[in-house]
Amino acid sequence: YQYLSRYKKKENLDSFTFVPGRIEGTEKECLACLMEFCGRSDPSWTELSNFTHFLNFQLRKCENSVFFSPVVGAEFCGF
């Protein structure tokens, strides 16, 4: 949700890092955001769960990638 809400607001994600335990928005806002980005018009709980698990996996890989480190990442701004 932290990434998706910032992406929706067109904020720069290059300098953002997920902070576990940080609470942002309400449950209703989070669910609405997930449903908007899920890609299904009326997703089931299973589809939302699969979407969030896949997204979290991809974002963890991205955050740990050398291409997004402060040193190398400057060369790939917006990547």
Distance bins in CASP14 RR format, pairs under 12 A and 6 or more apart:
PFRMAT RR
TARGET T0000
AUTHOR 0000-0000-0000
RMODE 2
METHOD distances of the structure
MODEL  1
1 7 0 0 0 0 0 1 0 0 0 0 0
1 8 0 0 0 0 0 1 0 0 0 0 0
1 18 0 0 0 0 1 0 0 0 0 0 0
1 19 0 0 0 0 0 1 0 0 0 0 0
1 21 0 0 0 0 0 1 0 0 0 0 0
1 22 0 0 0 0 1 0 0 0 0 0 0
1 23 0 0 0 0 1 0 0 0 0 0 0
1 24 1 0 0 1 0 0 0 0 0 0 0
1 25 1 0 0 1 0 0 0 0 0 0 0
1 26 0 0 0 0 0 1 0 0 0 0 0
1 27 0 0 0 0 1 0 0 0 0 0 0
1 28 0 0 0 0 0 1 0 0 0 0 0
1 29 0 0 0 0 1 0 0 0 0 0 0
1 30 1 0 1 0 0 0 0 0 0 0 0
1 31 0 0 0 0 1 0 0 0 0 0 0
1 32 0 0 0 0 0 1 0 0 0 0 0
1 33 1 0 1 0 0 0 0 0 0 0 0
1 34 1 0 0 1 0 0 0 0 0 0 0
1 35 0 0 0 0 0 1 0 0 0 0 0
1 36 0 0 0 0 0 1 0 0 0 0 0
1 37 0 0 0 0 1 0 0 0 0 0 0
1 48 0 0 0 0 0 1 0 0 0 0 0
1 51 0 0 0 0 0 1 0 0 0 0 0
1 52 0 0 0 0 1 0 0 0 0 0 0
1 55 0 0 0 0 1 0 0 0 0 0 0
1 56 0 0 0 0 0 1 0 0 0 0 0
1 59 0 0 0 0 0 1 0 0 0 0 0
2 8 0 0 0 0 0 1 0 0 0 0 0
2 9 0 0 0 0 0 1 0 0 0 0 0
2 11 0 0 0 0 0 1 0 0 0 0 0
2 13 0 0 0 0 1 0 0 0 0 0 0
2 16 1 0 0 1 0 0 0 0 0 0 0
2 17 0 0 0 0 1 0 0 0 0 0 0
2 18 1 0 1 0 0 0 0 0 0 0 0
2 19 1 0 0 1 0 0 0 0 0 0 0
2 20 0 0 0 0 1 0 0 0 0 0 0
2 21 0 0 0 0 1 0 0 0 0 0 0
2 22 1 0 0 1 0 0 0 0 0 0 0
2 23 0 0 0 0 1 0 0 0 0 0 0
2 24 1 0 1 0 0 0 0 0 0 0 0
2 25 0 0 0 0 1 0 0 0 0 0 0
2 29 0 0 0 0 0 1 0 0 0 0 0
2 30 0 0 0 0 1 0 0 0 0 0 0
2 33 0 0 0 0 0 1 0 0 0 0 0
2 34 0 0 0 0 0 1 0 0 0 0 0
2 55 0 0 0 0 0 1 0 0 0 0 0
2 56 0 0 0 0 0 1 0 0 0 0 0
2 59 0 0 0 0 1 0 0 0 0 0 0
2 63 0 0 0 0 0 1 0 0 0 0 0
3 9 0 0 0 0 0 1 0 0 0 0 0
3 11 0 0 0 0 1 0 0 0 0 0 0
3 12 0 0 0 0 0 1 0 0 0 0 0
3 13 1 0 0 1 0 0 0 0 0 0 0
3 14 0 0 0 0 0 1 0 0 0 0 0
3 16 1 0 0 1 0 0 0 0 0 0 0
3 17 0 0 0 0 1 0 0 0 0 0 0
3 18 1 0 0 1 0 0 0 0 0 0 0
3 19 0 0 0 0 0 1 0 0 0 0 0
3 22 0 0 0 0 0 1 0 0 0 0 0
3 24 0 0 0 0 0 1 0 0 0 0 0
3 30 0 0 0 0 0 1 0 0 0 0 0
3 33 0 0 0 0 1 0 0 0 0 0 0
3 34 0 0 0 0 0 1 0 0 0 0 0
3 37 0 0 0 0 1 0 0 0 0 0 0
3 52 0 0 0 0 0 1 0 0 0 0 0
3 55 1 0 0 1 0 0 0 0 0 0 0
3 56 0 0 0 0 1 0 0 0 0 0 0
3 58 0 0 0 0 1 0 0 0 0 0 0
3 59 1 0 0 1 0 0 0 0 0 0 0
3 60 0 0 0 0 0 1 0 0 0 0 0
3 62 0 0 0 0 1 0 0 0 0 0 0
3 63 0 0 0 0 1 0 0 0 0 0 0
4 11 0 0 0 0 0 1 0 0 0 0 0
4 13 0 0 0 0 0 1 0 0 0 0 0
4 16 0 0 0 0 0 1 0 0 0 0 0
4 18 0 0 0 0 0 1 0 0 0 0 0
4 24 0 0 0 0 0 1 0 0 0 0 0
4 25 0 0 0 0 0 1 0 0 0 0 0
4 29 0 0 0 0 0 1 0 0 0 0 0
4 30 0 0 0 0 1 0 0 0 0 0 0
4 31 0 0 0 0 0 1 0 0 0 0 0
4 32 0 0 0 0 0 1 0 0 0 0 0
4 33 1 0 1 0 0 0 0 0 0 0 0
4 34 1 0 0 1 0 0 0 0 0 0 0
4 35 0 0 0 0 0 1 0 0 0 0 0
4 36 0 0 0 0 1 0 0 0 0 0 0
4 37 1 0 1 0 0 0 0 0 0 0 0
4 38 0 0 0 0 0 1 0 0 0 0 0
4 51 0 0 0 0 0 1 0 0 0 0 0
4 52 0 0 0 0 1 0 0 0 0 0 0
4 55 1 0 0 1 0 0 0 0 0 0 0
4 56 0 0 0 0 0 1 0 0 0 0 0
4 59 0 0 0 0 1 0 0 0 0 0 0
5 11 0 0 0 0 1 0 0 0 0 0 0
5 13 0 0 0 0 0 1 0 0 0 0 0
5 16 0 0 0 0 0 1 0 0 0 0 0
5 18 0 0 0 0 0 1 0 0 0 0 0
5 22 0 0 0 0 0 1 0 0 0 0 0
5 24 1 0 0 1 0 0 0 0 0 0 0
5 25 1 0 0 1 0 0 0 0 0 0 0
5 26 0 0 0 0 0 1 0 0 0 0 0
5 29 1 0 0 1 0 0 0 0 0 0 0
5 30 0 0 0 0 1 0 0 0 0 0 0
5 31 0 0 0 0 0 1 0 0 0 0 0
5 32 0 0 0 0 0 1 0 0 0 0 0
5 33 1 0 1 0 0 0 0 0 0 0 0
5 34 0 0 0 0 0 1 0 0 0 0 0
5 36 0 0 0 0 0 1 0 0 0 0 0
5 37 0 0 0 0 1 0 0 0 0 0 0
6 12 0 0 0 0 1 0 0 0 0 0 0
6 13 1 0 1 0 0 0 0 0 0 0 0
6 14 0 0 0 0 0 1 0 0 0 0 0
6 15 0 0 0 0 0 1 0 0 0 0 0
6 16 1 0 1 0 0 0 0 0 0 0 0
6 17 0 0 0 0 0 1 0 0 0 0 0
6 18 0 0 0 0 0 1 0 0 0 0 0
6 24 0 0 0 0 1 0 0 0 0 0 0
6 25 0 0 0 0 0 1 0 0 0 0 0
6 33 0 0 0 0 0 1 0 0 0 0 0
6 59 0 0 0 0 0 1 0 0 0 0 0
7 13 1 0 0 1 0 0 0 0 0 0 0
7 14 0 0 0 0 0 1 0 0 0 0 0
7 16 0 0 0 0 1 0 0 0 0 0 0
7 33 0 0 0 0 1 0 0 0 0 0 0
7 36 0 0 0 0 0 1 0 0 0 0 0
7 37 0 0 0 0 1 0 0 0 0 0 0
7 55 0 0 0 0 0 1 0 0 0 0 0
7 59 0 0 0 0 0 1 0 0 0 0 0
8 29 0 0 0 0 0 1 0 0 0 0 0
8 30 0 0 0 0 0 1 0 0 0 0 0
8 32 0 0 0 0 0 1 0 0 0 0 0
8 33 1 0 0 1 0 0 0 0 0 0 0
8 34 0 0 0 0 0 1 0 0 0 0 0
8 36 1 0 0 1 0 0 0 0 0 0 0
8 37 0 0 0 0 1 0 0 0 0 0 0
9 16 0 0 0 0 0 1 0 0 0 0 0
9 24 0 0 0 0 0 1 0 0 0 0 0
9 33 0 0 0 0 0 1 0 0 0 0 0
12 77 0 0 0 0 1 0 0 0 0 0 0
12 78 0 0 0 0 1 0 0 0 0 0 0
13 59 0 0 0 0 1 0 0 0 0 0 0
13 62 0 0 0 0 1 0 0 0 0 0 0
13 63 0 0 0 0 0 1 0 0 0 0 0
13 68 0 0 0 0 1 0 0 0 0 0 0
13 77 0 0 0 0 0 1 0 0 0 0 0
13 78 0 0 0 0 1 0 0 0 0 0 0
13 79 0 0 0 0 0 1 0 0 0 0 0
14 62 0 0 0 0 0 1 0 0 0 0 0
14 63 0 0 0 0 0 1 0 0 0 0 0
14 67 0 0 0 0 0 1 0 0 0 0 0
14 68 1 0 0 1 0 0 0 0 0 0 0
14 69 0 0 0 0 0 1 0 0 0 0 0
14 70 0 0 0 0 0 1 0 0 0 0 0
14 73 1 0 0 1 0 0 0 0 0 0 0
14 74 0 0 0 0 1 0 0 0 0 0 0
14 75 0 0 0 0 0 1 0 0 0 0 0
14 76 0 0 0 0 1 0 0 0 0 0 0
14 77 1 0 0 1 0 0 0 0 0 0 0
14 78 1 0 1 0 0 0 0 0 0 0 0
14 79 0 0 0 0 1 0 0 0 0 0 0
15 68 0 0 0 0 0 1 0 0 0 0 0
15 70 0 0 0 0 1 0 0 0 0 0 0
15 73 0 0 0 0 0 1 0 0 0 0 0
15 74 0 0 0 0 0 1 0 0 0 0 0
15 77 0 0 0 0 0 1 0 0 0 0 0
15 78 0 0 0 0 0 1 0 0 0 0 0
16 22 0 0 0 0 0 1 0 0 0 0 0
16 24 0 0 0 0 0 1 0 0 0 0 0
16 59 0 0 0 0 0 1 0 0 0 0 0
16 62 0 0 0 0 0 1 0 0 0 0 0
16 63 0 0 0 0 1 0 0 0 0 0 0
16 68 0 0 0 0 0 1 0 0 0 0 0
16 78 0 0 0 0 0 1 0 0 0 0 0
17 59 0 0 0 0 0 1 0 0 0 0 0
17 60 0 0 0 0 0 1 0 0 0 0 0
17 62 0 0 0 0 0 1 0 0 0 0 0
17 63 1 0 0 1 0 0 0 0 0 0 0
17 64 0 0 0 0 0 1 0 0 0 0 0
17 68 0 0 0 0 1 0 0 0 0 0 0
17 69 0 0 0 0 0 1 0 0 0 0 0
17 70 0 0 0 0 0 1 0 0 0 0 0
18 24 0 0 0 0 0 1 0 0 0 0 0
18 55 0 0 0 0 0 1 0 0 0 0 0
18 56 0 0 0 0 1 0 0 0 0 0 0
18 58 0 0 0 0 0 1 0 0 0 0 0
18 59 1 0 0 1 0 0 0 0 0 0 0
18 60 0 0 0 0 1 0 0 0 0 0 0
18 62 0 0 0 0 1 0 0 0 0 0 0
18 63 1 0 0 1 0 0 0 0 0 0 0
18 64 0 0 0 0 0 1 0 0 0 0 0
19 63 0 0 0 0 0 1 0 0 0 0 0
20 56 0 0 0 0 0 1 0 0 0 0 0
20 60 0 0 0 0 0 1 0 0 0 0 0
20 63 0 0 0 0 0 1 0 0 0 0 0
23 29 0 0 0 0 0 1 0 0 0 0 0
23 30 0 0 0 0 1 0 0 0 0 0 0
24 30 0 0 0 0 1 0 0 0 0 0 0
24 33 0 0 0 0 0 1 0 0 0 0 0
25 31 0 0 0 0 0 1 0 0 0 0 0
25 32 0 0 0 0 0 1 0 0 0 0 0
25 33 0 0 0 0 1 0 0 0 0 0 0
26 32 0 0 0 0 1 0 0 0 0 0 0
26 33 0 0 0 0 0 1 0 0 0 0 0
27 33 0 0 0 0 0 1 0 0 0 0 0
27 34 0 0 0 0 0 1 0 0 0 0 0
28 34 0 0 0 0 0 1 0 0 0 0 0
28 35 0 0 0 0 0 1 0 0 0 0 0
29 35 0 0 0 0 0 1 0 0 0 0 0
29 36 0 0 0 0 0 1 0 0 0 0 0
30 36 0 0 0 0 0 1 0 0 0 0 0
30 37 0 0 0 0 0 1 0 0 0 0 0
30 48 0 0 0 0 0 1 0 0 0 0 0
30 52 0 0 0 0 1 0 0 0 0 0 0
31 37 0 0 0 0 0 1 0 0 0 0 0
31 38 0 0 0 0 0 1 0 0 0 0 0
31 43 0 0 0 0 0 1 0 0 0 0 0
31 45 0 0 0 0 0 1 0 0 0 0 0
31 48 0 0 0 0 1 0 0 0 0 0 0
31 51 0 0 0 0 0 1 0 0 0 0 0
31 52 0 0 0 0 0 1 0 0 0 0 0
32 38 0 0 0 0 0 1 0 0 0 0 0
32 43 0 0 0 0 0 1 0 0 0 0 0
32 48 0 0 0 0 0 1 0 0 0 0 0
33 48 0 0 0 0 0 1 0 0 0 0 0
33 51 0 0 0 0 0 1 0 0 0 0 0
33 52 0 0 0 0 0 1 0 0 0 0 0
33 55 0 0 0 0 0 1 0 0 0 0 0
34 40 0 0 0 0 0 1 0 0 0 0 0
34 43 0 0 0 0 1 0 0 0 0 0 0
34 45 0 0 0 0 0 1 0 0 0 0 0
34 47 0 0 0 0 0 1 0 0 0 0 0
34 48 1 0 1 0 0 0 0 0 0 0 0
34 49 0 0 0 0 1 0 0 0 0 0 0
34 50 0 0 0 0 0 1 0 0 0 0 0
34 51 1 0 0 1 0 0 0 0 0 0 0
34 52 1 0 0 1 0 0 0 0 0 0 0
34 53 0 0 0 0 0 1 0 0 0 0 0
34 54 0 0 0 0 0 1 0 0 0 0 0
34 55 0 0 0 0 1 0 0 0 0 0 0
34 56 0 0 0 0 0 1 0 0 0 0 0
35 41 0 0 0 0 1 0 0 0 0 0 0
35 42 0 0 0 0 1 0 0 0 0 0 0
35 43 1 0 0 1 0 0 0 0 0 0 0
35 44 0 0 0 0 0 1 0 0 0 0 0
35 45 0 0 0 0 0 1 0 0 0 0 0
35 47 0 0 0 0 1 0 0 0 0 0 0
35 48 1 0 0 1 0 0 0 0 0 0 0
35 51 0 0 0 0 1 0 0 0 0 0 0
35 52 0 0 0 0 0 1 0 0 0 0 0
36 43 0 0 0 0 0 1 0 0 0 0 0
36 48 0 0 0 0 0 1 0 0 0 0 0
36 51 0 0 0 0 0 1 0 0 0 0 0
37 43 0 0 0 0 0 1 0 0 0 0 0
37 47 0 0 0 0 0 1 0 0 0 0 0
37 48 0 0 0 0 0 1 0 0 0 0 0
37 51 1 0 0 1 0 0 0 0 0 0 0
37 52 0 0 0 0 1 0 0 0 0 0 0
37 54 0 0 0 0 0 1 0 0 0 0 0
37 55 0 0 0 0 1 0 0 0 0 0 0
38 44 0 0 0 0 1 0 0 0 0 0 0
38 45 0 0 0 0 0 1 0 0 0 0 0
38 46 0 0 0 0 0 1 0 0 0 0 0
38 47 1 0 0 1 0 0 0 0 0 0 0
38 48 1 0 0 1 0 0 0 0 0 0 0
38 49 0 0 0 0 0 1 0 0 0 0 0
38 50 0 0 0 0 1 0 0 0 0 0 0
38 51 1 0 1 0 0 0 0 0 0 0 0
38 52 0 0 0 0 1 0 0 0 0 0 0
38 54 0 0 0 0 0 1 0 0 0 0 0
38 55 0 0 0 0 1 0 0 0 0 0 0
39 47 0 0 0 0 1 0 0 0 0 0 0
39 48 0 0 0 0 0 1 0 0 0 0 0
39 50 0 0 0 0 0 1 0 0 0 0 0
39 51 1 0 0 1 0 0 0 0 0 0 0
39 54 0 0 0 0 0 1 0 0 0 0 0
39 55 0 0 0 0 0 1 0 0 0 0 0
40 46 0 0 0 0 0 1 0 0 0 0 0
40 47 1 0 1 0 0 0 0 0 0 0 0
40 48 0 0 0 0 1 0 0 0 0 0 0
40 50 0 0 0 0 0 1 0 0 0 0 0
40 51 0 0 0 0 1 0 0 0 0 0 0
41 47 0 0 0 0 0 1 0 0 0 0 0
42 48 0 0 0 0 0 1 0 0 0 0 0
43 49 0 0 0 0 1 0 0 0 0 0 0
43 50 0 0 0 0 1 0 0 0 0 0 0
43 51 1 0 0 1 0 0 0 0 0 0 0
43 52 0 0 0 0 0 1 0 0 0 0 0
44 50 0 0 0 0 1 0 0 0 0 0 0
44 51 0 0 0 0 0 1 0 0 0 0 0
45 51 0 0 0 0 0 1 0 0 0 0 0
45 52 0 0 0 0 0 1 0 0 0 0 0
46 52 0 0 0 0 0 1 0 0 0 0 0
46 53 0 0 0 0 0 1 0 0 0 0 0
47 53 0 0 0 0 0 1 0 0 0 0 0
47 54 0 0 0 0 0 1 0 0 0 0 0
48 54 0 0 0 0 0 1 0 0 0 0 0
48 55 0 0 0 0 0 1 0 0 0 0 0
49 55 0 0 0 0 0 1 0 0 0 0 0
49 56 0 0 0 0 0 1 0 0 0 0 0
50 56 0 0 0 0 0 1 0 0 0 0 0
50 57 0 0 0 0 0 1 0 0 0 0 0
51 57 0 0 0 0 0 1 0 0 0 0 0
51 58 0 0 0 0 0 1 0 0 0 0 0
52 58 0 0 0 0 0 1 0 0 0 0 0
52 59 0 0 0 0 0 1 0 0 0 0 0
53 59 0 0 0 0 0 1 0 0 0 0 0
53 60 0 0 0 0 0 1 0 0 0 0 0
54 60 0 0 0 0 0 1 0 0 0 0 0
54 61 0 0 0 0 0 1 0 0 0 0 0
55 61 0 0 0 0 0 1 0 0 0 0 0
55 62 0 0 0 0 0 1 0 0 0 0 0
56 62 0 0 0 0 0 1 0 0 0 0 0
56 63 0 0 0 0 0 1 0 0 0 0 0
57 63 0 0 0 0 0 1 0 0 0 0 0
57 64 0 0 0 0 0 1 0 0 0 0 0
58 64 0 0 0 0 0 1 0 0 0 0 0
58 65 0 0 0 0 0 1 0 0 0 0 0
59 65 0 0 0 0 0 1 0 0 0 0 0
59 68 0 0 0 0 0 1 0 0 0 0 0
60 68 0 0 0 0 0 1 0 0 0 0 0
61 67 0 0 0 0 0 1 0 0 0 0 0
61 68 0 0 0 0 1 0 0 0 0 0 0
62 68 1 0 1 0 0 0 0 0 0 0 0
62 69 0 0 0 0 0 1 0 0 0 0 0
62 73 0 0 0 0 0 1 0 0 0 0 0
62 76 0 0 0 0 0 1 0 0 0 0 0
62 78 0 0 0 0 0 1 0 0 0 0 0
62 79 0 0 0 0 1 0 0 0 0 0 0
63 69 0 0 0 0 1 0 0 0 0 0 0
63 70 0 0 0 0 0 1 0 0 0 0 0
63 73 0 0 0 0 0 1 0 0 0 0 0
65 72 0 0 0 0 1 0 0 0 0 0 0
65 73 0 0 0 0 1 0 0 0 0 0 0
65 76 0 0 0 0 1 0 0 0 0 0 0
65 79 0 0 0 0 1 0 0 0 0 0 0
66 72 1 0 1 0 0 0 0 0 0 0 0
66 73 0 0 0 0 1 0 0 0 0 0 0
66 75 0 0 0 0 0 1 0 0 0 0 0
66 76 0 0 0 0 1 0 0 0 0 0 0
66 79 0 0 0 0 0 1 0 0 0 0 0
67 73 1 0 0 1 0 0 0 0 0 0 0
67 74 0 0 0 0 0 1 0 0 0 0 0
67 75 0 0 0 0 1 0 0 0 0 0 0
67 76 1 0 1 0 0 0 0 0 0 0 0
67 77 0 0 0 0 0 1 0 0 0 0 0
67 78 0 0 0 0 0 1 0 0 0 0 0
67 79 1 0 0 1 0 0 0 0 0 0 0
68 74 0 0 0 0 0 1 0 0 0 0 0
68 75 0 0 0 0 0 1 0 0 0 0 0
68 76 1 0 0 1 0 0 0 0 0 0 0
68 77 0 0 0 0 0 1 0 0 0 0 0
68 78 0 0 0 0 1 0 0 0 0 0 0
68 79 1 0 0 1 0 0 0 0 0 0 0
69 75 0 0 0 0 0 1 0 0 0 0 0
69 76 0 0 0 0 1 0 0 0 0 0 0
69 79 0 0 0 0 0 1 0 0 0 0 0
70 76 0 0 0 0 0 1 0 0 0 0 0
70 77 0 0 0 0 0 1 0 0 0 0 0
72 79 0 0 0 0 0 1 0 0 0 0 0
73 79 1 0 0 1 0 0 0 0 0 0 0
END
